[in-house]
Amino acid sequence: MIKNKLFFYIVAASIFAFAPSHAQAFSLSFSWGNLKLCNTGRPNRVSNPAFKLSSVPKGTEKIRFKMVDRNVPSYNHGGGTVKYSGQKTVSSGAFRYASPCPPSGRHTYEWTATAIGKGGKKLGTAKASRKYP
């Protein structure tokens, strides 16, 4: 029995070690662009930043974006959902959200993109963060 288990583990390890790894993780990047400076603690309603996407999971029909202030995660900055048809970017103006606007100093803001397929099935997530201002 021990020999059979050992043989199984060796075969399984060999398969994974030599199998081609073509899949990359779903990823997201963004820049604040021409976002007007806000440091009052009272965010403005603004257009989303332009997003760059890569390795979006197959079967994705829409992507949901949500922004969180990592220094004050309880504040809801909102986000939006866009239809997905293979594009590598989401242009500014696809949706509106509450801008970053820390009342003092710099905060770290994180966008999460969730790939959604048929029937609302979650296919993957990507995150990107950046300081503001």
The first five atom37 places (N, CA, C, CB, O) and aatype in JSON, in Angstrom:
{
  "aatype": [12, 9, 11, 2, 11, 10, 13, 13, 18, 9, 19, 0, 0, 15, 9, 13, 0, 13, 0, 14, 15, 8, 0, 5, 0, 13, 15, 10, 15, 13, 15, 17, 7, 2, 10, 11, 10, 4, 2, 16, 7, 1, 14, 2, 1, 19, 15, 2, 14, 0, 13, 11, 10, 15, 15, 19, 14, 11, 7, 16, 6, 11, 9, 1, 13, 11, 12, 19, 3, 1, 2, 19, 14, 15, 18, 2, 8, 7, 7, 7, 16, 19, 11, 18, 15, 7, 5, 11, 16, 19, 15, 15, 7, 0, 13, 1, 18, 0, 15, 14, 4, 14, 14, 15, 7, 1, 8, 16, 18, 6, 17, 16, 0, 16, 0, 9, 7, 11, 7, 7, 11, 11, 10, 7, 16, 0, 11, 0, 15, 1, 11, 18, 14],
  "atom_mask": [
    [1, 1, 1, 1, 1],
    [1, 1, 1, 1, 1],
    [1, 1, 1, 1, 1],
    [1, 1, 1, 1, 1],
    [1, 1, 1, 1, 1],
    [1, 1, 1, 1, 1],
    [1, 1, 1, 1, 1],
    [1, 1, 1, 1, 1],
    [1, 1, 1, 1, 1],
    [1, 1, 1, 1, 1],
    [1, 1, 1, 1, 1],
    [1, 1, 1, 1, 1],
    [1, 1, 1, 1, 1],
    [1, 1, 1, 1, 1],
    [1, 1, 1, 1, 1],
    [1, 1, 1, 1, 1],
    [1, 1, 1, 1, 1],
    [1, 1, 1, 1, 1],
    [1, 1, 1, 1, 1],
    [1, 1, 1, 1, 1],
    [1, 1, 1, 1, 1],
    [1, 1, 1, 1, 1],
    [1, 1, 1, 1, 1],
    [1, 1, 1, 1, 1],
    [1, 1, 1, 1, 1],
    [1, 1, 1, 1, 1],
    [1, 1, 1, 1, 1],
    [1, 1, 1, 1, 1],
    [1, 1, 1, 1, 1],
    [1, 1, 1, 1, 1],
    [1, 1, 1, 1, 1],
    [1, 1, 1, 1, 1],
    [1, 1, 1, 0, 1],
    [1, 1, 1, 1, 1],
    [1, 1, 1, 1, 1],
    [1, 1, 1, 1, 1],
    [1, 1, 1, 1, 1],
    [1, 1, 1, 1, 1],
    [1, 1, 1, 1, 1],
    [1, 1, 1, 1, 1],
    [1, 1, 1, 0, 1],
    [1, 1, 1, 1, 1],
    [1, 1, 1, 1, 1],
    [1, 1, 1, 1, 1],
    [1, 1, 1, 1, 1],
    [1, 1, 1, 1, 1],
    [1, 1, 1, 1, 1],
    [1, 1, 1, 1, 1],
    [1, 1, 1, 1, 1],
    [1, 1, 1, 1, 1],
    [1, 1, 1, 1, 1],
    [1, 1, 1, 1, 1],
    [1, 1, 1, 1, 1],
    [1, 1, 1, 1, 1],
    [1, 1, 1, 1, 1],
    [1, 1, 1, 1, 1],
    [1, 1, 1, 1, 1],
    [1, 1, 1, 1, 1],
    [1, 1, 1, 0, 1],
    [1, 1, 1, 1, 1],
    [1, 1, 1, 1, 1],
    [1, 1, 1, 1, 1],
    [1, 1, 1, 1, 1],
    [1, 1, 1, 1, 1],
    [1, 1, 1, 1, 1],
    [1, 1, 1, 1, 1],
    [1, 1, 1, 1, 1],
    [1, 1, 1, 1, 1],
    [1, 1, 1, 1, 1],
    [1, 1, 1, 1, 1],
    [1, 1, 1, 1, 1],
    [1, 1, 1, 1, 1],
    [1, 1, 1, 1, 1],
    [1, 1, 1, 1, 1],
    [1, 1, 1, 1, 1],
    [1, 1, 1, 1, 1],
    [1, 1, 1, 1, 1],
    [1, 1, 1, 0, 1],
    [1, 1, 1, 0, 1],
    [1, 1, 1, 0, 1],
    [1, 1, 1, 1, 1],
    [1, 1, 1, 1, 1],
    [1, 1, 1, 1, 1],
    [1, 1, 1, 1, 1],
    [1, 1, 1, 1, 1],
    [1, 1, 1, 0, 1],
    [1, 1, 1, 1, 1],
    [1, 1, 1, 1, 1],
    [1, 1, 1, 1, 1],
    [1, 1, 1, 1, 1],
    [1, 1, 1, 1, 1],
    [1, 1, 1, 1, 1],
    [1, 1, 1, 0, 1],
    [1, 1, 1, 1, 1],
    [1, 1, 1, 1, 1],
    [1, 1, 1, 1, 1],
    [1, 1, 1, 1, 1],
    [1, 1, 1, 1, 1],
    [1, 1, 1, 1, 1],
    [1, 1, 1, 1, 1],
    [1, 1, 1, 1, 1],
    [1, 1, 1, 1, 1],
    [1, 1, 1, 1, 1],
    [1, 1, 1, 1, 1],
    [1, 1, 1, 0, 1],
    [1, 1, 1, 1, 1],
    [1, 1, 1, 1, 1],
    [1, 1, 1, 1, 1],
    [1, 1, 1, 1, 1],
    [1, 1, 1, 1, 1],
    [1, 1, 1, 1, 1],
    [1, 1, 1, 1, 1],
    [1, 1, 1, 1, 1],
    [1, 1, 1, 1, 1],
    [1, 1, 1, 1, 1],
    [1, 1, 1, 1, 1],
    [1, 1, 1, 0, 1],
    [1, 1, 1, 1, 1],
    [1, 1, 1, 0, 1],
    [1, 1, 1, 0, 1],
    [1, 1, 1, 1, 1],
    [1, 1, 1, 1, 1],
    [1, 1, 1, 1, 1],
    [1, 1, 1, 0, 1],
    [1, 1, 1, 1, 1],
    [1, 1, 1, 1, 1],
    [1, 1, 1, 1, 1],
    [1, 1, 1, 1, 1],
    [1, 1, 1, 1, 1],
    [1, 1, 1, 1, 1],
    [1, 1, 1, 1, 1],
    [1, 1, 1, 1, 1],
    [1, 1, 1, 1, 1]
  ],
  "atom_positions": [
    [[0.82, -1.19, 0.0], [0.0, 0.0, 0.0], [0.87, 1.26, 0.0], [-0.94, 0.0, 1.21], [0.57, 2.2, -0.74]],
    [[1.91, 1.29, 0.79], [2.8, 2.45, 0.85], [3.49, 2.64, -0.5], [3.85, 2.29, 1.98], [3.66, 3.77, -0.96]],
    [[3.89, 1.54, -1.15], [4.54, 1.64, -2.46], [3.57, 2.23, -3.48], [5.04, 0.27, -2.93], [3.97, 3.04, -4.31]],
    [[2.29, 1.83, -3.41], [1.29, 2.35, -4.35], [1.09, 3.87, -4.16], [-0.05, 1.61, -4.17], [1.0, 4.61, -5.13]],
    [[1.03, 4.3, -2.91], [0.88, 5.73, -2.64], [2.1, 6.5, -3.11], [0.65, 5.98, -1.15], [1.97, 7.56, -3.72]],
    [[3.27, 5.97, -2.84], [4.5, 6.62, -3.26], [4.55, 6.73, -4.78], [5.73, 5.86, -2.75], [4.9, 7.78, -5.31]],
    [[4.2, 5.66, -5.48], [4.16, 5.67, -6.93], [3.18, 6.74, -7.43], [3.77, 4.28, -7.47], [3.48, 7.48, -8.36]],
    [[2.0, 6.8, -6.81], [0.98, 7.79, -7.19], [1.53, 9.21, -7.06], [-0.28, 7.62, -6.32], [1.38, 10.02, -7.97]],
    [[2.18, 9.52, -5.92], [2.72, 10.86, -5.69], [3.82, 11.21, -6.68], [3.23, 10.98, -4.28], [3.91, 12.35, -7.13]],
    [[4.66, 10.24, -7.01], [5.74, 10.49, -7.98], [5.15, 10.79, -9.35], [6.7, 9.27, -8.05], [5.58, 11.72, -10.03]],
    [[4.16, 10.0, -9.78], [3.52, 10.22, -11.08], [2.83, 11.58, -11.1], [2.51, 9.09, -11.39], [2.98, 12.34, -12.05]],
    [[2.07, 11.9, -10.05], [1.35, 13.17, -10.0], [2.32, 14.35, -10.02], [0.46, 13.24, -8.74], [2.09, 15.32, -10.74]],
    [[3.39, 14.27, -9.27], [4.39, 15.34, -9.25], [5.04, 15.51, -10.61], [5.46, 15.05, -8.19], [5.31, 16.63, -11.04]],
    [[5.29, 14.42, -11.29], [5.91, 14.48, -12.61], [4.98, 15.15, -13.61], [6.28, 13.08, -13.1], [5.42, 15.95, -14.43]],
    [[3.7, 14.83, -13.55], [2.74, 15.43, -14.47], [2.71, 16.94, -14.28], [1.34, 14.84, -14.26], [2.76, 17.69, -15.26]],
    [[2.62, 17.4, -13.03], [2.55, 18.83, -12.78], [3.87, 19.53, -13.07], [2.14, 19.09, -11.35], [3.87, 20.69, -13.49]],
    [[4.98, 18.87, -12.85], [6.28, 19.49, -13.08], [6.54, 19.73, -14.56], [7.37, 18.63, -12.5], [7.19, 20.71, -14.92]],
    [[6.06, 18.84, -15.42], [6.35, 18.95, -16.84], [5.19, 19.46, -17.67], [6.77, 17.62, -17.35], [5.33, 19.63, -18.89]],
    [[4.07, 19.72, -17.05], [2.91, 20.25, -17.79], [3.19, 21.7, -18.14], [1.59, 20.12, -16.95], [3.71, 22.45, -17.31]],
    [[2.85, 22.11, -19.36], [3.08, 23.51, -19.73], [2.18, 24.43, -18.91], [2.84, 23.72, -21.23], [1.02, 24.12, -18.65]],
    [[2.73, 25.54, -18.51], [1.97, 26.51, -17.71], [1.71, 27.74, -18.56], [2.73, 26.88, -16.4], [2.5, 28.69, -18.54]],
    [[0.62, 27.73, -19.3], [0.29, 28.84, -20.19], [-0.6, 29.86, -19.5], [-0.39, 28.32, -21.43], [-0.65, 31.02, -19.93]],
    [[-1.27, 29.45, -18.46], [-2.24, 30.34, -17.82], [-1.54, 31.4, -16.99], [-3.21, 29.54, -16.94], [-0.66, 31.09, -16.18]],
    [[-1.92, 32.64, -17.2], [-1.45, 33.73, -16.38], [-2.6, 34.18, -15.52], [-0.87, 34.89, -17.24], [-3.77, 33.98, -15.86]],
    [[-2.28, 34.8, -14.42], [-3.33, 35.28, -13.52], [-3.98, 36.53, -14.1], [-2.76, 35.57, -12.12], [-3.3, 37.37, -14.69]],
    [[-5.29, 36.65, -13.92], [-6.05, 37.83, -14.28], [-5.39, 39.02, -13.58], [-7.57, 37.69, -13.89], [-5.15, 38.97, -12.37]],
    [[-5.1, 40.1, -14.32], [-4.47, 41.25, -13.69], [-5.08, 42.56, -14.18], [-2.97, 41.24, -13.95], [-5.75, 42.62, -15.21]],
    [[-4.82, 43.6, -13.4], [-5.43, 44.9, -13.58], [-4.39, 45.96, -13.25], [-6.69, 45.06, -12.69], [-3.6, 45.8, -12.32]],
    [[-4.38, 47.06, -14.01], [-3.56, 48.21, -13.65], [-4.34, 49.48, -13.99], [-2.18, 48.18, -14.38], [-5.26, 49.45, -14.8]],
    [[-3.96, 50.59, -13.37], [-4.63, 51.86, -13.61], [-3.71, 53.0, -13.2], [-5.98, 51.94, -12.83], [-2.72, 52.8, -12.5]],
    [[-4.06, 54.2, -13.65], [-3.41, 55.41, -13.15], [-4.52, 56.42, -12.86], [-2.35, 55.99, -14.18], [-5.62, 56.32, -13.42]],
    [[-4.24, 57.38, -12.02], [-5.27, 58.36, -11.66], [-5.57, 59.3, -12.82], [-4.84, 59.15, -10.44], [-6.62, 59.94, -12.83]],
    [[-4.68, 59.41, -13.78], [-4.92, 60.28, -14.93], [-4.99, 61.74, -14.51], [0.0, 0.0, 0.0], [-4.16, 62.2, -13.73]],
    [[-5.97, 62.46, -15.03], [-6.12, 63.89, -14.75], [-7.1, 64.16, -13.61], [-6.58, 64.61, -16.0], [-7.82, 65.15, -13.64]],
    [[-7.12, 63.29, -12.64], [-8.03, 63.44, -11.51], [-7.72, 64.73, -10.75], [-7.94, 62.22, -10.56], [-6.59, 64.97, -10.35]],
    [[-8.75, 65.56, -10.57], [-8.61, 66.82, -9.85], [-8.24, 66.54, -8.39], [-9.91, 67.66, -9.94], [-8.83, 65.65, -7.76]],
    [[-7.29, 67.29, -7.85], [-6.85, 67.1, -6.47], [-8.02, 67.27, -5.51], [-5.74, 68.1, -6.12], [-8.79, 68.22, -5.61]],
    [[-8.14, 66.32, -4.59], [-9.17, 66.37, -3.56], [-8.54, 65.91, -2.25], [-10.42, 65.48, -3.94], [-8.02, 64.8, -2.17]],
    [[-8.58, 66.78, -1.22], [-8.01, 66.43, 0.08], [-8.85, 66.95, 1.23], [-6.6, 66.96, 0.2], [-8.35, 67.2, 2.32]],
    [[-10.14, 67.1, 0.98], [-11.07, 67.64, 1.98], [-11.78, 66.55, 2.78], [-12.09, 68.52, 1.31], [-12.39, 66.84, 3.81]],
    [[-11.7, 65.3, 2.31], [-12.45, 64.24, 2.95], [-13.87, 64.13, 2.41], [0.0, 0.0, 0.0], [-14.65, 63.3, 2.88]],
    [[-14.21, 64.97, 1.42], [-15.52, 64.94, 0.79], [-15.34, 64.61, -0.7], [-16.28, 66.31, 0.98], [-15.17, 65.52, -1.51]],
    [[-15.38, 63.33, -1.06], [-15.12, 62.92, -2.44], [-16.09, 63.52, -3.45], [-15.16, 61.42, -2.54], [-17.24, 63.83, -3.12]],
    [[-15.62, 63.67, -4.66], [-16.44, 64.11, -5.79], [-16.92, 62.9, -6.57], [-15.63, 65.07, -6.71], [-16.31, 61.84, -6.49]],
    [[-18.02, 63.04, -7.31], [-18.46, 61.99, -8.24], [-17.65, 62.21, -9.52], [-20.04, 62.03, -8.52], [-17.75, 63.27, -10.14]],
    [[-16.87, 61.22, -9.9], [-15.99, 61.37, -11.06], [-16.06, 60.11, -11.94], [-14.53, 61.62, -10.61], [-16.57, 59.07, -11.53]],
    [[-15.53, 60.24, -13.15], [-15.43, 59.1, -14.05], [-14.3, 58.19, -13.59], [-15.19, 59.57, -15.51], [-13.3, 58.64, -13.04]],
    [[-14.49, 56.91, -13.83], [-13.48, 55.92, -13.46], [-12.15, 56.21, -14.17], [-13.96, 54.5, -13.8], [-12.13, 56.81, -15.24]],
    [[-11.05, 55.77, -13.56], [-9.78, 55.87, -14.28], [-9.76, 54.84, -15.41], [-8.57, 55.64, -13.31], [-10.56, 53.9, -15.41]],
    [[-8.87, 55.01, -16.37], [-8.7, 54.0, -17.43], [-8.03, 52.79, -16.8], [-7.86, 54.56, -18.64], [-7.07, 52.92, -16.04]],
    [[-8.53, 51.61, -17.12], [-7.98, 50.36, -16.6], [-7.35, 49.57, -17.74], [-9.07, 49.53, -15.89], [-7.87, 49.56, -18.85]],
    [[-6.24, 48.91, -17.45], [-5.64, 47.95, -18.37], [-5.89, 46.57, -17.8], [-4.1, 48.23, -18.59], [-5.67, 46.34, -16.61]],
    [[-6.35, 45.65, -18.64], [-6.67, 44.29, -18.22], [-5.77, 43.29, -18.94], [-8.17, 43.97, -18.49], [-5.39, 43.51, -20.1]],
    [[-5.44, 42.21, -18.27], [-4.74, 41.12, -18.96], [-5.17, 39.79, -18.36], [-3.2, 41.29, -18.86], [-5.51, 39.7, -17.18]],
    [[-5.14, 38.78, -19.21], [-5.5, 37.41, -18.83], [-6.88, 37.33, -18.18], [-4.47, 36.86, -17.88], [-7.07, 36.63, -17.19]],
    [[-7.84, 38.04, -18.76], [-9.21, 37.96, -18.28], [-9.71, 36.53, -18.51], [-10.14, 39.02, -19.01], [-9.53, 35.99, -19.59]],
    [[-10.33, 35.92, -17.51], [-10.77, 34.53, -17.65], [-11.73, 34.32, -18.82], [-11.44, 34.08, -16.36], [-12.58, 35.17, -19.11]],
    [[-11.57, 33.2, -19.5], [-12.48, 32.84, -20.6], [-13.89, 32.74, -20.05], [-12.05, 31.49, -21.27], [-14.11, 32.3, -18.92]],
    [[-14.84, 33.16, -20.87], [-16.24, 33.11, -20.46], [-16.72, 34.36, -19.74], [0.0, 0.0, 0.0], [-17.89, 34.44, -19.36]],
    [[-15.83, 35.34, -19.55], [-16.22, 36.58, -18.86], [-17.2, 37.36, -19.73], [-14.98, 37.44, -18.53], [-16.93, 37.6, -20.91]],
    [[-18.32, 37.75, -19.14], [-19.33, 38.55, -19.85], [-19.35, 39.99, -19.35], [-20.7, 37.92, -19.68], [-19.72, 40.91, -20.09]],
    [[-18.97, 40.17, -18.1], [-18.9, 41.52, -17.55], [-17.85, 41.56, -16.45], [-20.28, 41.98, -17.01], [-17.47, 40.53, -15.89]],
    [[-17.4, 42.77, -16.15], [-16.4, 42.96, -15.09], [-16.94, 44.02, -14.14], [-15.0, 43.38, -15.68], [-17.33, 45.11, -14.55]],
    [[-16.95, 43.66, -12.86], [-17.41, 44.57, -11.81], [-16.18, 45.19, -11.13], [-18.31, 43.82, -10.76], [-15.27, 44.47, -10.72]],
    [[-16.16, 46.51, -11.03], [-15.06, 47.25, -10.42], [-15.54, 47.86, -9.11], [-14.52, 48.35, -11.36], [-16.67, 48.35, -9.01]],
    [[-14.68, 47.82, -8.1], [-15.01, 48.41, -6.79], [-13.72, 48.98, -6.2], [-15.66, 47.35, -5.82], [-12.67, 48.34, -6.24]],
    [[-13.82, 50.2, -5.65], [-12.64, 50.83, -5.04], [-12.8, 50.91, -3.53], [-12.41, 52.23, -5.63], [-13.88, 51.23, -3.02]],
    [[-11.72, 50.62, -2.83], [-11.67, 50.69, -1.37], [-10.48, 51.53, -0.96], [-11.59, 49.26, -0.73], [-9.39, 51.4, -1.53]],
    [[-10.67, 52.38, 0.03], [-9.58, 53.12, 0.67], [-9.02, 52.17, 1.72], [-10.07, 54.5, 1.3], [-9.69, 51.86, 2.7]],
    [[-7.8, 51.71, 1.53], [-7.22, 50.74, 2.45], [-6.99, 51.34, 3.84], [-5.9, 50.2, 1.9], [-6.87, 50.6, 4.82]],
    [[-6.93, 52.68, 3.93], [-6.77, 53.32, 5.23], [-8.11, 53.49, 5.96], [-6.1, 54.68, 5.06], [-8.14, 53.57, 7.18]],
    [[-9.21, 53.54, 5.19], [-10.55, 53.66, 5.76], [-11.46, 52.71, 4.96], [-11.08, 55.16, 5.7], [-12.29, 53.17, 4.17]],
    [[-11.32, 51.4, 5.17], [-12.06, 50.44, 4.34], [-13.58, 50.48, 4.53], [-11.58, 49.06, 4.65], [-14.31, 49.91, 3.71]],
    [[-14.06, 51.12, 5.56], [-15.51, 51.17, 5.78], [-16.2, 52.19, 4.87], [-15.79, 51.51, 7.24], [-17.42, 52.15, 4.71]],
    [[-15.43, 53.11, 4.27], [-16.03, 54.11, 3.39], [-16.31, 53.49, 2.02], [-15.12, 55.35, 3.24], [-15.42, 52.89, 1.41]],
    [[-17.54, 53.63, 1.54], [-17.94, 53.03, 0.26], [-17.71, 54.03, -0.88], [-19.42, 52.59, 0.3], [-18.48, 54.98, -1.05]],
    [[-16.66, 53.81, -1.67], [-16.37, 54.66, -2.83], [-17.16, 54.21, -4.05], [-14.87, 54.64, -3.14], [-17.25, 54.93, -5.05]],
    [[-17.72, 53.01, -3.97], [-18.51, 52.51, -5.1], [-17.66, 51.98, -6.23], [0.0, 0.0, 0.0], [-16.5, 51.6, -6.04]],
    [[-18.25, 51.95, -7.4], [-17.59, 51.4, -8.58], [-18.62, 51.25, -9.67], [0.0, 0.0, 0.0], [-19.57, 52.03, -9.75]],
    [[-18.44, 50.26, -10.52], [-19.38, 50.05, -11.61], [-19.12, 48.74, -12.31], [0.0, 0.0, 0.0], [-18.13, 48.06, -12.05]],
    [[-20.03, 48.39, -13.2], [-19.93, 47.15, -13.96], [-19.94, 47.48, -15.45], [-21.09, 46.18, -13.6], [-20.74, 48.3, -15.9]],
    [[-19.05, 46.83, -16.2], [-18.99, 47.05, -17.65], [-19.11, 45.71, -18.37], [-17.68, 47.77, -18.05], [-18.68, 44.68, -17.87]],
    [[-19.71, 45.76, -19.56], [-19.77, 44.56, -20.4], [-18.37, 44.25, -20.89], [-20.76, 44.75, -21.59], [-17.57, 45.16, -21.14]],
    [[-18.07, 42.97, -21.03], [-16.75, 42.56, -21.5], [-16.89, 41.74, -22.77], [-16.0, 41.76, -20.4], [-17.67, 40.79, -22.84]],
    [[-16.11, 42.13, -23.78], [-16.13, 41.4, -25.05], [-14.72, 41.22, -25.61], [-17.0, 42.13, -26.07], [-14.52, 41.22, -26.82]],
    [[-13.74, 41.06, -24.7], [-12.37, 40.8, -25.12], [-11.45, 42.0, -25.11], [0.0, 0.0, 0.0], [-10.27, 41.86, -25.44]],
    [[-11.93, 43.18, -24.75], [-11.09, 44.37, -24.76], [-9.99, 44.28, -23.7], [-11.95, 45.62, -24.54], [-10.15, 43.64, -22.67]],
    [[-8.89, 44.95, -23.98], [-7.74, 44.97, -23.06], [-7.75, 46.2, -22.16], [-6.43, 44.92, -23.84], [-6.96, 46.3, -21.22]],
    [[-8.66, 47.14, -22.46], [-8.76, 48.35, -21.64], [-10.22, 48.68, -21.37], [-8.07, 49.54, -22.33], [-11.12, 48.28, -22.12]],
    [[-10.44, 49.4, -20.29], [-11.74, 50.0, -19.99], [-11.46, 51.48, -19.9], [-12.4, 49.41, -18.65], [-10.72, 51.93, -19.02]],
    [[-12.05, 52.24, -20.8], [-11.78, 53.68, -20.87], [-12.4, 54.43, -19.7], [-12.3, 54.24, -22.18], [-13.37, 53.98, -19.09]],
    [[-11.82, 55.59, -19.42], [-12.4, 56.48, -18.44], [-13.78, 56.88, -18.93], [-11.5, 57.74, -18.21], [-13.99, 57.07, -20.13]],
    [[-14.73, 57.0, -18.01], [-16.09, 57.38, -18.36], [-17.05, 56.21, -18.47], [0.0, 0.0, 0.0], [-18.22, 56.41, -18.79]],
    [[-16.57, 54.99, -18.23], [-17.46, 53.82, -18.3], [-18.45, 53.79, -17.14], [-16.62, 52.52, -18.3], [-19.54, 53.24, -17.26]],
    [[-18.06, 54.38, -16.01], [-18.95, 54.49, -14.84], [-18.44, 55.61, -13.95], [-19.03, 53.15, -14.04], [-17.35, 56.14, -14.18]],
    [[-19.21, 55.97, -12.95], [-18.82, 57.03, -12.01], [-18.72, 56.45, -10.61], [-19.84, 58.22, -12.05], [-19.4, 55.48, -10.27]],
    [[-17.86, 57.05, -9.8], [-17.64, 56.58, -8.43], [-17.24, 57.78, -7.57], [-16.54, 55.47, -8.38], [-17.03, 58.87, -8.08]],
    [[-17.13, 57.57, -6.25], [-16.69, 58.62, -5.33], [-15.16, 58.64, -5.33], [-17.25, 58.38, -3.88], [-14.51, 57.66, -4.95]],
    [[-14.6, 59.76, -5.75], [-13.15, 59.9, -5.94], [-12.36, 59.66, -4.66], [-12.83, 61.27, -6.49], [-12.91, 59.73, -3.56]],
    [[-11.07, 59.39, -4.81], [-10.22, 59.39, -3.61], [-10.15, 60.83, -3.09], [-8.78, 58.82, -3.93], [-10.09, 61.78, -3.87]],
    [[-10.15, 60.97, -1.77], [-10.14, 62.32, -1.2], [-9.8, 62.27, 0.29], [-11.51, 63.01, -1.4], [-10.62, 62.62, 1.13]],
    [[-8.58, 61.84, 0.61], [-8.22, 61.73, 2.03], [-8.18, 63.11, 2.68], [-6.86, 61.02, 2.19], [-7.68, 64.06, 2.09]],
    [[-8.69, 63.22, 3.92], [-8.72, 64.5, 4.6], [-7.33, 64.98, 5.05], [-9.63, 64.41, 5.79], [-7.13, 66.17, 5.3]],
    [[-6.4, 64.06, 5.16], [-5.03, 64.46, 5.53], [-4.06, 63.38, 5.08], [-4.91, 64.71, 7.07], [-4.33, 62.19, 5.21]],
    [[-2.95, 63.81, 4.55], [-1.93, 62.87, 4.12], [-2.31, 62.09, 2.88], [0.0, 0.0, 0.0], [-3.19, 62.48, 2.12]],
    [[-1.61, 60.96, 2.69], [-1.84, 60.08, 1.55], [-2.51, 58.81, 2.01], [-0.53, 59.77, 0.82], [-2.19, 58.28, 3.08]],
    [[-3.42, 58.31, 1.21], [-4.06, 57.02, 1.47], [-3.75, 56.09, 0.32], [-5.59, 57.18, 1.67], [-3.42, 56.52, -0.79]],
    [[-3.87, 54.81, 0.58], [-3.71, 53.8, -0.46], [-5.1, 53.33, -0.86], [-2.83, 52.6, 0.03], [-5.9, 52.92, -0.02]],
    [[-5.37, 53.4, -2.16], [-6.66, 52.99, -2.7], [-6.47, 51.75, -3.55], [-7.31, 54.13, -3.54], [-5.49, 51.62, -4.28]],
    [[-7.42, 50.83, -3.44], [-7.32, 49.56, -4.16], [-8.58, 49.33, -4.99], [-7.11, 48.4, -3.17], [-9.7, 49.38, -4.49]],
    [[-8.36, 49.07, -6.29], [-9.45, 48.67, -7.18], [-9.45, 47.16, -7.26], [-9.29, 49.3, -8.6], [-8.4, 46.53, -7.39]],
    [[-10.63, 46.57, -7.18], [-10.81, 45.14, -7.39], [-11.7, 44.98, -8.62], [-11.44, 44.44, -6.13], [-12.77, 45.59, -8.71]],
    [[-11.25, 44.15, -9.55], [-12.04, 43.81, -10.74], [-12.46, 42.36, -10.59], [-11.23, 44.04, -12.08], [-11.63, 41.48, -10.36]],
    [[-13.76, 42.1, -10.71], [-14.29, 40.75, -10.61], [-14.86, 40.35, -11.97], [-15.37, 40.64, -9.5], [-15.78, 41.0, -12.48]],
    [[-14.3, 39.28, -12.55], [-14.79, 38.77, -13.83], [-16.01, 37.9, -13.56], [-13.68, 37.95, -14.58], [-15.98, 37.0, -12.72]],
    [[-17.09, 38.19, -14.29], [-18.35, 37.48, -14.08], [-18.8, 36.83, -15.39], [-19.44, 38.44, -13.54], [-18.79, 37.47, -16.44]],
    [[-19.18, 35.56, -15.3], [-19.62, 34.81, -16.47], [-21.13, 34.59, -16.46], [0.0, 0.0, 0.0], [-21.86, 35.27, -15.75]],
    [[-21.57, 33.63, -17.26], [-23.0, 33.31, -17.35], [-23.59, 32.99, -15.99], [-23.23, 32.13, -18.31], [-22.95, 32.35, -15.15]],
    [[-24.8, 33.45, -15.79], [-25.5, 33.16, -14.55], [-24.91, 33.86, -13.34], [0.0, 0.0, 0.0], [-25.22, 33.49, -12.21]],
    [[-24.05, 34.86, -13.56], [-23.45, 35.58, -12.45], [-22.29, 34.86, -11.79], [0.0, 0.0, 0.0], [-21.86, 35.23, -10.7]],
    [[-21.78, 33.8, -12.46], [-20.69, 33.02, -11.88], [-19.4, 33.84, -11.83], [-20.47, 31.73, -12.68], [-18.97, 34.4, -12.84]],
    [[-18.79, 33.91, -10.65], [-17.53, 34.61, -10.45], [-16.4, 33.76, -11.04], [-17.28, 34.91, -8.93], [-16.2, 32.61, -10.64]],
    [[-15.67, 34.33, -12.01], [-14.62, 33.59, -12.7], [-13.21, 33.95, -12.23], [-14.72, 33.82, -14.18], [-12.27, 33.19, -12.45]],
    [[-13.06, 35.08, -11.6], [-11.74, 35.48, -11.11], [-11.75, 36.92, -10.64], [0.0, 0.0, 0.0], [-12.68, 37.67, -10.92]],
    [[-10.7, 37.29, -9.91], [-10.55, 38.66, -9.44], [-9.13, 39.13, -9.68], [-10.92, 38.78, -7.95], [-8.18, 38.34, -9.73]],
    [[-9.01, 40.43, -9.84], [-7.71, 41.08, -9.98], [-7.73, 42.33, -9.11], [-7.38, 41.42, -11.49], [-8.78, 42.96, -8.95]],
    [[-6.59, 42.69, -8.56], [-6.5, 43.87, -7.71], [-5.3, 44.72, -8.11], [-6.42, 43.47, -6.23], [-4.27, 44.21, -8.54]],
    [[-5.47, 46.03, -7.94], [-4.36, 46.95, -8.16], [-4.54, 48.1, -7.18], [-4.31, 47.47, -9.65], [-5.66, 48.57, -6.96]],
    [[-3.44, 48.56, -6.59], [-3.54, 49.65, -5.62], [-2.53, 50.74, -5.97], [-3.31, 49.15, -4.19], [-1.52, 50.51, -6.63]],
    [[-2.85, 51.94, -5.47], [-2.03, 53.11, -5.75], [-2.3, 54.14, -4.66], [-2.34, 53.69, -7.18], [-3.41, 54.22, -4.13]],
    [[-1.3, 54.91, -4.33], [-1.46, 55.98, -3.33], [-2.08, 57.22, -3.98], [-0.1, 56.33, -2.68], [-1.91, 57.46, -5.18]],
    [[-2.78, 58.01, -3.16], [-3.34, 59.28, -3.61], [-3.29, 60.24, -2.44], [-4.79, 59.12, -4.15], [-3.53, 59.78, -1.33]],
    [[-3.01, 61.51, -2.59], [-2.44, 62.09, -3.8], [-0.97, 61.74, -3.94], [-2.62, 63.6, -3.81], [-0.33, 62.15, -4.91]]
  ]
}
